[in-house]
Amino acid sequence: MALSEKHRSELYQYFEPALGAEVTEAMLREFPKGSGDEAVTREYLDLRLEALTGQLIGRMTSLVLGSASVVIAAVAVAATIVIASVA
């Protein structure tokens, strides 16, 4: 959860006398400053990784099938040339 500047300031003022500036600043760095800095949940990350894995598998499958088609075509051409030169 992101902290507003007001809350960050209040927390800093509260903890700094007891913990010191360095420790208080280190603690506050663990809290995001804005909504764009918020930590993701494990569930969200798992879903995104699953989607990405699916996309990668799909692309890899397309590449493999495309490469196999090229290899088969090249073998067919080579076989045709060999057969034509023997005949």
C-alpha positions as CSV (number, residue, x, y, z in Angstrom):
1,M,0.0,0.0,0.0
2,A,1.4,3.4,-1.0
3,L,1.9,6.0,1.7
4,S,1.1,9.7,1.2
5,E,3.8,12.3,1.8
6,K,1.8,13.4,4.9
7,H,1.9,9.9,6.3
8,R,5.5,9.3,5.4
9,S,6.4,12.6,7.2
10,E,4.4,11.6,10.3
11,L,6.0,8.2,10.4
12,Y,9.4,9.7,10.0
13,Q,8.8,12.2,12.8
14,Y,7.5,9.5,15.1
15,F,10.3,6.9,14.5
16,E,13.3,9.1,13.9
17,P,13.9,10.0,17.5
18,A,13.9,6.4,18.6
19,L,15.5,4.7,15.6
20,G,17.6,7.4,14.1
21,A,17.5,8.9,10.6
22,E,19.2,6.1,8.8
23,V,17.1,3.2,10.1
24,T,13.9,5.3,9.7
25,E,14.7,6.1,6.1
26,A,15.5,2.4,5.4
27,M,12.2,1.4,6.9
28,L,10.2,3.9,4.9
29,R,11.9,2.8,1.7
30,E,10.1,-0.5,2.1
31,F,6.8,1.3,1.6
32,P,5.9,2.5,-1.9
33,K,5.7,6.2,-2.5
34,G,3.0,6.0,-5.2
35,S,0.5,3.6,-6.8
36,G,3.0,2.9,-9.6
37,D,5.5,1.7,-7.0
38,E,3.2,-0.7,-5.2
39,A,4.4,-4.2,-4.8
40,V,2.5,-6.9,-6.7
41,T,0.9,-9.8,-5.0
42,R,2.2,-13.3,-5.5
43,E,-1.2,-14.3,-7.1
44,Y,-0.9,-11.4,-9.7
45,L,2.7,-12.3,-10.5
46,D,1.8,-16.0,-10.9
47,L,-1.0,-15.1,-13.3
48,R,1.2,-12.8,-15.4
49,L,4.0,-15.4,-15.5
50,E,1.5,-18.1,-16.6
51,A,0.2,-15.9,-19.4
52,L,3.8,-15.1,-20.5
53,T,4.8,-18.7,-20.4
54,G,1.8,-19.6,-22.6
55,Q,2.7,-16.8,-25.1
56,L,6.3,-18.0,-25.2
57,I,5.3,-21.7,-25.8
58,G,3.0,-20.6,-28.6
59,R,5.7,-18.6,-30.3
60,M,8.3,-21.3,-29.9
61,T,5.9,-23.9,-31.3
62,S,5.3,-21.6,-34.3
63,L,9.1,-21.2,-34.8
64,V,9.7,-24.9,-34.6
65,L,6.9,-25.8,-37.0
66,G,8.1,-23.1,-39.4
67,S,11.7,-24.4,-39.2
68,A,10.6,-28.0,-39.7
69,S,8.6,-26.9,-42.8
70,V,11.7,-25.3,-44.3
71,V,13.9,-28.3,-43.5
72,I,11.4,-30.7,-45.1
73,A,11.2,-28.4,-48.2
74,A,15.0,-28.3,-48.4
75,V,15.2,-32.1,-48.2
76,A,12.6,-32.5,-50.9
77,V,14.5,-30.1,-53.2
78,A,17.8,-31.8,-52.5
79,A,16.2,-35.3,-53.2
80,T,14.7,-34.0,-56.4
81,I,18.0,-32.7,-57.6
82,V,19.8,-36.0,-56.7
83,I,17.1,-38.0,-58.4
84,A,17.2,-35.8,-61.5
85,S,21.0,-36.0,-61.7
86,V,21.0,-39.8,-61.4
87,A,18.3,-40.3,-64.0
